[in-house]
């Protein structure tokens, strides 16, 4: 089922193997890495929006520095 979804790559992923892809399935959002497509995180739009707002505010910067 997840293979039939319209997966979209982040434009920030570049041409390397570090590609993050997202797909929508009704109210659910699926997130995966293109080099390991069988590992998928599923969340809701509301929860993903809250995470994105936190990331934009710098709440996770310490994890990637």
PyMOL Python script that loads the backbone (N, CA, C, O; Angstrom):
from pymol import cmd

cmd.read_pdbstr("""\
ATOM      1  N   UNK A   1       0.823  -1.192   0.000  1.00  0.00           N
ATOM      2  CA  UNK A   1       0.000   0.000   0.000  1.00  0.00           C
ATOM      3  C   UNK A   1       0.863   1.250   0.000  1.00  0.00           C
ATOM      4  O   UNK A   1       0.598   2.172  -0.771  1.00  0.00           O
ATOM      5  N   UNK A   2       1.885   1.307   0.839  1.00  0.00           N
ATOM      6  CA  UNK A   2       2.715   2.503   0.911  1.00  0.00           C
ATOM      7  C   UNK A   2       3.487   2.756  -0.376  1.00  0.00           C
ATOM      8  O   UNK A   2       3.855   3.895  -0.664  1.00  0.00           O
ATOM      9  N   UNK A   3       3.741   1.688  -1.167  1.00  0.00           N
ATOM     10  CA  UNK A   3       4.456   1.853  -2.422  1.00  0.00           C
ATOM     11  C   UNK A   3       3.629   2.672  -3.406  1.00  0.00           C
ATOM     12  O   UNK A   3       4.188   3.375  -4.248  1.00  0.00           O
ATOM     13  N   UNK A   4       2.297   2.589  -3.310  1.00  0.00           N
ATOM     14  CA  UNK A   4       1.410   3.287  -4.234  1.00  0.00           C
ATOM     15  C   UNK A   4       1.246   4.764  -3.888  1.00  0.00           C
ATOM     16  O   UNK A   4       0.626   5.503  -4.653  1.00  0.00           O
ATOM     17  N   UNK A   5       1.778   5.205  -2.772  1.00  0.00           N
ATOM     18  CA  UNK A   5       1.655   6.599  -2.377  1.00  0.00           C
ATOM     19  C   UNK A   5       2.533   7.492  -3.238  1.00  0.00           C
ATOM     20  O   UNK A   5       3.512   7.029  -3.824  1.00  0.00           O
ATOM     21  N   UNK A   6       2.191   8.748  -3.312  1.00  0.00           N
ATOM     22  CA  UNK A   6       2.961   9.734  -4.068  1.00  0.00           C
ATOM     23  C   UNK A   6       4.043  10.314  -3.155  1.00  0.00           C
ATOM     24  O   UNK A   6       3.826  11.335  -2.502  1.00  0.00           O
ATOM     25  N   UNK A   7       5.207   9.663  -3.112  1.00  0.00           N
ATOM     26  CA  UNK A   7       6.302  10.096  -2.256  1.00  0.00           C
ATOM     27  C   UNK A   7       6.978  11.324  -2.846  1.00  0.00           C
ATOM     28  O   UNK A   7       7.256  11.374  -4.044  1.00  0.00           O
ATOM     29  N   UNK A   8       7.239  12.313  -2.000  1.00  0.00           N
ATOM     30  CA  UNK A   8       7.896  13.554  -2.430  1.00  0.00           C
ATOM     31  C   UNK A   8       9.177  13.724  -1.646  1.00  0.00           C
ATOM     32  O   UNK A   8       9.184  13.623  -0.419  1.00  0.00           O
ATOM     33  N   UNK A   9      10.279  13.988  -2.367  1.00  0.00           N
ATOM     34  CA  UNK A   9      11.572  14.208  -1.714  1.00  0.00           C
ATOM     35  C   UNK A   9      11.707  15.655  -1.290  1.00  0.00           C
ATOM     36  O   UNK A   9      11.191  16.562  -1.942  1.00  0.00           O
ATOM     37  N   UNK A  10      12.405  15.854  -0.197  1.00  0.00           N
ATOM     38  CA  UNK A  10      12.739  17.198   0.245  1.00  0.00           C
ATOM     39  C   UNK A  10      13.757  17.795  -0.717  1.00  0.00           C
ATOM     40  O   UNK A  10      14.702  17.118  -1.122  1.00  0.00           O
ATOM     41  N   UNK A  11      13.573  19.046  -1.080  1.00  0.00           N
ATOM     42  CA  UNK A  11      14.533  19.706  -1.968  1.00  0.00           C
ATOM     43  C   UNK A  11      15.862  19.941  -1.258  1.00  0.00           C
ATOM     44  O   UNK A  11      16.864  20.223  -1.914  1.00  0.00           O
ATOM     45  N   UNK A  12      15.888  19.832   0.059  1.00  0.00           N
ATOM     46  CA  UNK A  12      17.119  20.007   0.827  1.00  0.00           C
ATOM     47  C   UNK A  12      17.940  18.722   0.898  1.00  0.00           C
ATOM     48  O   UNK A  12      19.059  18.732   1.411  1.00  0.00           O
ATOM     49  N   UNK A  13      17.397  17.619   0.389  1.00  0.00           N
ATOM     50  CA  UNK A  13      18.095  16.343   0.445  1.00  0.00           C
ATOM     51  C   UNK A  13      19.280  16.284  -0.516  1.00  0.00           C
ATOM     52  O   UNK A  13      20.257  15.588  -0.241  1.00  0.00           O
ATOM     53  N   UNK A  14      19.212  16.988  -1.614  1.00  0.00           N
ATOM     54  CA  UNK A  14      20.289  16.952  -2.597  1.00  0.00           C
ATOM     55  C   UNK A  14      20.295  15.646  -3.366  1.00  0.00           C
ATOM     56  O   UNK A  14      19.308  14.911  -3.364  1.00  0.00           O
ATOM     57  N   UNK A  15      21.405  15.361  -4.020  1.00  0.00           N
ATOM     58  CA  UNK A  15      21.522  14.154  -4.837  1.00  0.00           C
ATOM     59  C   UNK A  15      22.191  13.010  -4.092  1.00  0.00           C
ATOM     60  O   UNK A  15      22.523  11.992  -4.699  1.00  0.00           O
ATOM     61  N   UNK A  16      22.390  13.155  -2.810  1.00  0.00           N
ATOM     62  CA  UNK A  16      23.055  12.125  -2.024  1.00  0.00           C
ATOM     63  C   UNK A  16      22.041  11.107  -1.522  1.00  0.00           C
ATOM     64  O   UNK A  16      20.855  11.191  -1.843  1.00  0.00           O
ATOM     65  N   UNK A  17      22.502  10.166  -0.750  1.00  0.00           N
ATOM     66  CA  UNK A  17      21.617   9.114  -0.219  1.00  0.00           C
ATOM     67  C   UNK A  17      20.844   9.589   1.006  1.00  0.00           C
ATOM     68  O   UNK A  17      20.112   8.799   1.603  1.00  0.00           O
ATOM     69  N   UNK A  18      20.981  10.847   1.395  1.00  0.00           N
ATOM     70  CA  UNK A  18      20.316  11.361   2.602  1.00  0.00           C
ATOM     71  C   UNK A  18      18.944  11.947   2.273  1.00  0.00           C
ATOM     72  O   UNK A  18      18.595  13.004   2.799  1.00  0.00           O
ATOM     73  N   UNK A  19      18.179  11.308   1.442  1.00  0.00           N
ATOM     74  CA  UNK A  19      16.900  11.866   1.010  1.00  0.00           C
ATOM     75  C   UNK A  19      15.779  11.498   1.983  1.00  0.00           C
ATOM     76  O   UNK A  19      15.612  10.337   2.357  1.00  0.00           O
ATOM     77  N   UNK A  20      15.033  12.496   2.373  1.00  0.00           N
ATOM     78  CA  UNK A  20      13.851  12.290   3.200  1.00  0.00           C
ATOM     79  C   UNK A  20      12.643  12.467   2.285  1.00  0.00           C
ATOM     80  O   UNK A  20      12.567  13.420   1.510  1.00  0.00           O
ATOM     81  N   UNK A  21      11.705  11.537   2.388  1.00  0.00           N
ATOM     82  CA  UNK A  21      10.508  11.577   1.552  1.00  0.00           C
ATOM     83  C   UNK A  21       9.263  11.579   2.421  1.00  0.00           C
ATOM     84  O   UNK A  21       9.238  10.964   3.487  1.00  0.00           O
ATOM     85  N   UNK A  22       8.234  12.272   1.962  1.00  0.00           N
ATOM     86  CA  UNK A  22       6.952  12.311   2.659  1.00  0.00           C
ATOM     87  C   UNK A  22       5.838  11.957   1.687  1.00  0.00           C
ATOM     88  O   UNK A  22       5.933  12.220   0.488  1.00  0.00           O
ATOM     89  N   UNK A  23       4.788  11.360   2.219  1.00  0.00           N
ATOM     90  CA  UNK A  23       3.591  11.052   1.431  1.00  0.00           C
ATOM     91  C   UNK A  23       2.368  11.209   2.324  1.00  0.00           C
ATOM     92  O   UNK A  23       2.418  10.946   3.525  1.00  0.00           O
ATOM     93  N   UNK A  24       1.279  11.640   1.718  1.00  0.00           N
ATOM     94  CA  UNK A  24       0.034  11.807   2.450  1.00  0.00           C
ATOM     95  C   UNK A  24      -0.922  10.691   2.075  1.00  0.00           C
ATOM     96  O   UNK A  24      -1.025  10.312   0.908  1.00  0.00           O
ATOM     97  N   UNK A  25      -1.621  10.167   3.073  1.00  0.00           N
ATOM     98  CA  UNK A  25      -2.629   9.126   2.887  1.00  0.00           C
ATOM     99  C   UNK A  25      -3.820   9.504   3.757  1.00  0.00           C
ATOM    100  O   UNK A  25      -3.904   9.102   4.918  1.00  0.00           O
ATOM    101  N   UNK A  26      -4.728  10.268   3.198  1.00  0.00           N
ATOM    102  CA  UNK A  26      -5.853  10.774   3.981  1.00  0.00           C
ATOM    103  C   UNK A  26      -5.346  11.746   5.034  1.00  0.00           C
ATOM    104  O   UNK A  26      -4.691  12.734   4.703  1.00  0.00           O
ATOM    105  N   UNK A  27      -5.640  11.476   6.292  1.00  0.00           N
ATOM    106  CA  UNK A  27      -5.198  12.340   7.388  1.00  0.00           C
ATOM    107  C   UNK A  27      -3.792  12.001   7.879  1.00  0.00           C
ATOM    108  O   UNK A  27      -3.247  12.701   8.733  1.00  0.00           O
ATOM    109  N   UNK A  28      -3.209  10.941   7.349  1.00  0.00           N
ATOM    110  CA  UNK A  28      -1.893  10.504   7.813  1.00  0.00           C
ATOM    111  C   UNK A  28      -0.776  11.004   6.913  1.00  0.00           C
ATOM    112  O   UNK A  28      -0.950  11.141   5.702  1.00  0.00           O
ATOM    113  N   UNK A  29       0.372  11.276   7.521  1.00  0.00           N
ATOM    114  CA  UNK A  29       1.581  11.651   6.806  1.00  0.00           C
ATOM    115  C   UNK A  29       2.615  10.560   7.087  1.00  0.00           C
ATOM    116  O   UNK A  29       2.853  10.202   8.240  1.00  0.00           O
ATOM    117  N   UNK A  30       3.223  10.041   6.031  1.00  0.00           N
ATOM    118  CA  UNK A  30       4.256   9.014   6.150  1.00  0.00           C
ATOM    119  C   UNK A  30       5.601   9.649   5.814  1.00  0.00           C
ATOM    120  O   UNK A  30       5.709  10.420   4.860  1.00  0.00           O
ATOM    121  N   UNK A  31       6.618   9.326   6.595  1.00  0.00           N
ATOM    122  CA  UNK A  31       7.964   9.874   6.410  1.00  0.00           C
ATOM    123  C   UNK A  31       8.928   8.696   6.328  1.00  0.00           C
ATOM    124  O   UNK A  31       8.858   7.764   7.130  1.00  0.00           O
ATOM    125  N   UNK A  32       9.839   8.749   5.338  1.00  0.00           N
ATOM    126  CA  UNK A  32      10.820   7.676   5.201  1.00  0.00           C
ATOM    127  C   UNK A  32      12.121   8.228   4.633  1.00  0.00           C
ATOM    128  O   UNK A  32      12.171   9.344   4.116  1.00  0.00           O
ATOM    129  N   UNK A  33      13.170   7.420   4.742  1.00  0.00           N
ATOM    130  CA  UNK A  33      14.445   7.715   4.096  1.00  0.00           C
ATOM    131  C   UNK A  33      14.468   6.933   2.789  1.00  0.00           C
ATOM    132  O   UNK A  33      14.082   5.764   2.758  1.00  0.00           O
ATOM    133  N   UNK A  34      14.916   7.568   1.712  1.00  0.00           N
ATOM    134  CA  UNK A  34      14.864   6.899   0.415  1.00  0.00           C
ATOM    135  C   UNK A  34      15.779   5.684   0.339  1.00  0.00           C
ATOM    136  O   UNK A  34      15.509   4.758  -0.426  1.00  0.00           O
ATOM    137  N   UNK A  35      16.864   5.671   1.126  1.00  0.00           N
ATOM    138  CA  UNK A  35      17.761   4.519   1.075  1.00  0.00           C
ATOM    139  C   UNK A  35      17.275   3.347   1.926  1.00  0.00           C
ATOM    140  O   UNK A  35      17.829   2.252   1.824  1.00  0.00           O
ATOM    141  N   UNK A  36      16.251   3.549   2.766  1.00  0.00           N
ATOM    142  CA  UNK A  36      15.631   2.470   3.547  1.00  0.00           C
ATOM    143  C   UNK A  36      14.113   2.654   3.531  1.00  0.00           C
ATOM    144  O   UNK A  36      13.517   2.948   4.568  1.00  0.00           O
ATOM    145  N   UNK A  37      13.485   2.484   2.367  1.00  0.00           N
ATOM    146  CA  UNK A  37      12.055   2.792   2.240  1.00  0.00           C
ATOM    147  C   UNK A  37      11.121   1.912   3.056  1.00  0.00           C
ATOM    148  O   UNK A  37       9.947   2.249   3.205  1.00  0.00           O
ATOM    149  N   UNK A  38      11.604   0.798   3.585  1.00  0.00           N
ATOM    150  CA  UNK A  38      10.729  -0.057   4.388  1.00  0.00           C
ATOM    151  C   UNK A  38      10.518   0.491   5.794  1.00  0.00           C
ATOM    152  O   UNK A  38       9.580   0.090   6.483  1.00  0.00           O
ATOM    153  N   UNK A  39      11.382   1.404   6.221  1.00  0.00           N
ATOM    154  CA  UNK A  39      11.252   2.018   7.549  1.00  0.00           C
ATOM    155  C   UNK A  39      10.488   3.329   7.405  1.00  0.00           C
ATOM    156  O   UNK A  39      11.007   4.313   6.878  1.00  0.00           O
ATOM    157  N   UNK A  40       9.259   3.324   7.879  1.00  0.00           N
ATOM    158  CA  UNK A  40       8.366   4.470   7.700  1.00  0.00           C
ATOM    159  C   UNK A  40       7.835   4.921   9.057  1.00  0.00           C
ATOM    160  O   UNK A  40       7.434   4.103   9.886  1.00  0.00           O
ATOM    161  N   UNK A  41       7.839   6.219   9.265  1.00  0.00           N
ATOM    162  CA  UNK A  41       7.223   6.817  10.452  1.00  0.00           C
ATOM    163  C   UNK A  41       5.901   7.420   9.988  1.00  0.00           C
ATOM    164  O   UNK A  41       5.858   8.140   8.990  1.00  0.00           O
ATOM    165  N   UNK A  42       4.835   7.129  10.704  1.00  0.00           N
ATOM    166  CA  UNK A  42       3.515   7.641  10.350  1.00  0.00           C
ATOM    167  C   UNK A  42       3.029   8.551  11.461  1.00  0.00           C
ATOM    168  O   UNK A  42       3.133   8.221  12.642  1.00  0.00           O
ATOM    169  N   UNK A  43       2.497   9.698  11.069  1.00  0.00           N
ATOM    170  CA  UNK A  43       2.002  10.668  12.036  1.00  0.00           C
ATOM    171  C   UNK A  43       0.798  11.381  11.429  1.00  0.00           C
ATOM    172  O   UNK A  43       0.381  11.074  10.312  1.00  0.00           O
ATOM    173  N   UNK A  44       0.253  12.319  12.161  1.00  0.00           N
ATOM    174  CA  UNK A  44      -0.871  13.114  11.656  1.00  0.00           C
ATOM    175  C   UNK A  44      -0.359  14.478  11.215  1.00  0.00           C
ATOM    176  O   UNK A  44       0.749  14.879  11.570  1.00  0.00           O
ATOM    177  N   UNK A  45      -1.155  15.170  10.455  1.00  0.00           N
ATOM    178  CA  UNK A  45      -0.783  16.522  10.004  1.00  0.00           C
ATOM    179  C   UNK A  45      -0.599  17.460  11.198  1.00  0.00           C
ATOM    180  O   UNK A  45       0.310  18.290  11.206  1.00  0.00           O
ATOM    181  N   UNK A  46      -1.453  17.326  12.193  1.00  0.00           N
ATOM    182  CA  UNK A  46      -1.376  18.192  13.375  1.00  0.00           C
ATOM    183  C   UNK A  46      -0.057  17.971  14.116  1.00  0.00           C
ATOM    184  O   UNK A  46       0.609  18.933  14.499  1.00  0.00           O
ATOM    185  N   UNK A  47       0.317  16.721  14.315  1.00  0.00           N
ATOM    186  CA  UNK A  47       1.567  16.424  15.026  1.00  0.00           C
ATOM    187  C   UNK A  47       2.783  16.831  14.209  1.00  0.00           C
ATOM    188  O   UNK A  47       3.756  17.343  14.762  1.00  0.00           O
ATOM    189  N   UNK A  48       2.740  16.608  12.893  1.00  0.00           N
ATOM    190  CA  UNK A  48       3.859  17.016  12.049  1.00  0.00           C
ATOM    191  C   UNK A  48       3.996  18.531  12.027  1.00  0.00           C
ATOM    192  O   UNK A  48       5.111  19.051  12.045  1.00  0.00           O
ATOM    193  N   UNK A  49       2.886  19.237  11.988  1.00  0.00           N
ATOM    194  CA  UNK A  49       2.917  20.702  12.020  1.00  0.00           C
ATOM    195  C   UNK A  49       3.549  21.194  13.318  1.00  0.00           C
ATOM    196  O   UNK A  49       4.348  22.131  13.299  1.00  0.00           O
ATOM    197  N   UNK A  50       3.201  20.574  14.445  1.00  0.00           N
ATOM    198  CA  UNK A  50       3.796  20.967  15.727  1.00  0.00           C
ATOM    199  C   UNK A  50       5.297  20.709  15.723  1.00  0.00           C
ATOM    200  O   UNK A  50       6.062  21.521  16.242  1.00  0.00           O
ATOM    201  N   UNK A  51       5.728  19.593  15.145  1.00  0.00           N
ATOM    202  CA  UNK A  51       7.164  19.280  15.070  1.00  0.00           C
ATOM    203  C   UNK A  51       7.884  20.287  14.178  1.00  0.00           C
ATOM    204  O   UNK A  51       8.967  20.760  14.523  1.00  0.00           O
ATOM    205  N   UNK A  52       7.289  20.615  13.034  1.00  0.00           N
ATOM    206  CA  UNK A  52       7.910  21.582  12.122  1.00  0.00           C
ATOM    207  C   UNK A  52       8.041  22.941  12.793  1.00  0.00           C
ATOM    208  O   UNK A  52       9.073  23.598  12.662  1.00  0.00           O
ATOM    209  N   UNK A  53       7.015  23.367  13.507  1.00  0.00           N
ATOM    210  CA  UNK A  53       7.104  24.658  14.226  1.00  0.00           C
ATOM    211  C   UNK A  53       8.219  24.627  15.260  1.00  0.00           C
ATOM    212  O   UNK A  53       8.934  25.615  15.426  1.00  0.00           O
ATOM    213  N   UNK A  54       8.377  23.511  15.957  1.00  0.00           N
ATOM    214  CA  UNK A  54       9.454  23.378  16.926  1.00  0.00           C
ATOM    215  C   UNK A  54      10.814  23.398  16.250  1.00  0.00           C
ATOM    216  O   UNK A  54      11.751  24.018  16.754  1.00  0.00           O
ATOM    217  N   UNK A  55      10.929  22.721  15.106  1.00  0.00           N
ATOM    218  CA  UNK A  55      12.198  22.716  14.370  1.00  0.00           C
ATOM    219  C   UNK A  55      12.545  24.105  13.871  1.00  0.00           C
ATOM    220  O   UNK A  55      13.698  24.525  13.966  1.00  0.00           O
ATOM    221  N   UNK A  56      11.571  24.821  13.343  1.00  0.00           N
ATOM    222  CA  UNK A  56      11.819  26.188  12.872  1.00  0.00           C
ATOM    223  C   UNK A  56      12.230  27.109  14.023  1.00  0.00           C
ATOM    224  O   UNK A  56      12.979  28.064  13.819  1.00  0.00           O
ATOM    225  N   UNK A  57      11.745  26.825  15.217  1.00  0.00           N
ATOM    226  CA  UNK A  57      12.078  27.634  16.394  1.00  0.00           C
ATOM    227  C   UNK A  57      13.424  27.236  17.000  1.00  0.00           C
ATOM    228  O   UNK A  57      13.874  27.850  17.967  1.00  0.00           O
ATOM    229  N   UNK A  58      14.068  26.210  16.437  1.00  0.00           N
ATOM    230  CA  UNK A  58      15.385  25.805  16.914  1.00  0.00           C
ATOM    231  C   UNK A  58      15.388  24.814  18.072  1.00  0.00           C
ATOM    232  O   UNK A  58      16.434  24.574  18.675  1.00  0.00           O
ATOM    233  N   UNK A  59      14.227  24.234  18.391  1.00  0.00           N
ATOM    234  CA  UNK A  59      14.135  23.345  19.537  1.00  0.00           C
ATOM    235  C   UNK A  59      14.966  22.057  19.394  1.00  0.00           C
ATOM    236  O   UNK A  59      15.265  21.405  20.395  1.00  0.00           O
ATOM    237  N   UNK A  60      15.338  21.691  18.172  1.00  0.00           N
ATOM    238  CA  UNK A  60      16.083  20.442  17.950  1.00  0.00           C
ATOM    239  C   UNK A  60      17.490  20.679  17.431  1.00  0.00           C
ATOM    240  O   UNK A  60      18.183  19.733  17.058  1.00  0.00           O
ATOM    241  N   UNK A  61      17.911  21.920  17.405  1.00  0.00           N
ATOM    242  CA  UNK A  61      19.229  22.252  16.853  1.00  0.00           C
ATOM    243  C   UNK A  61      20.359  21.497  17.546  1.00  0.00           C
ATOM    244  O   UNK A  61      21.341  21.127  16.902  1.00  0.00           O
ATOM    245  N   UNK A  62      20.233  21.268  18.837  1.00  0.00           N
ATOM    246  CA  UNK A  62      21.292  20.579  19.584  1.00  0.00           C
ATOM    247  C   UNK A  62      21.471  19.123  19.119  1.00  0.00           C
ATOM    248  O   UNK A  62      22.512  18.522  19.385  1.00  0.00           O
ATOM    249  N   UNK A  63      20.498  18.563  18.448  1.00  0.00           N
ATOM    250  CA  UNK A  63      20.586  17.184  17.979  1.00  0.00           C
ATOM    251  C   UNK A  63      21.342  17.033  16.671  1.00  0.00           C
ATOM    252  O   UNK A  63      21.753  15.928  16.318  1.00  0.00           O
ATOM    253  N   UNK A  64      21.531  18.131  15.946  1.00  0.00           N
ATOM    254  CA  UNK A  64      22.156  18.056  14.624  1.00  0.00           C
ATOM    255  C   UNK A  64      23.434  18.888  14.522  1.00  0.00           C
ATOM    256  O   UNK A  64      23.939  19.112  13.422  1.00  0.00           O
ATOM    257  N   UNK A  65      23.949  19.337  15.635  1.00  0.00           N
ATOM    258  CA  UNK A  65      25.163  20.141  15.599  1.00  0.00           C
ATOM    259  C   UNK A  65      26.363  19.322  15.984  1.00  0.00           C
ATOM    260  O   UNK A  65      27.481  19.839  16.010  1.00  0.00           O
TER     261      UNK A  65
END
""", "prot")
cmd.dss("prot")
cmd.show_as("cartoon", "prot")
cmd.util.cbc("prot")
cmd.orient("prot")
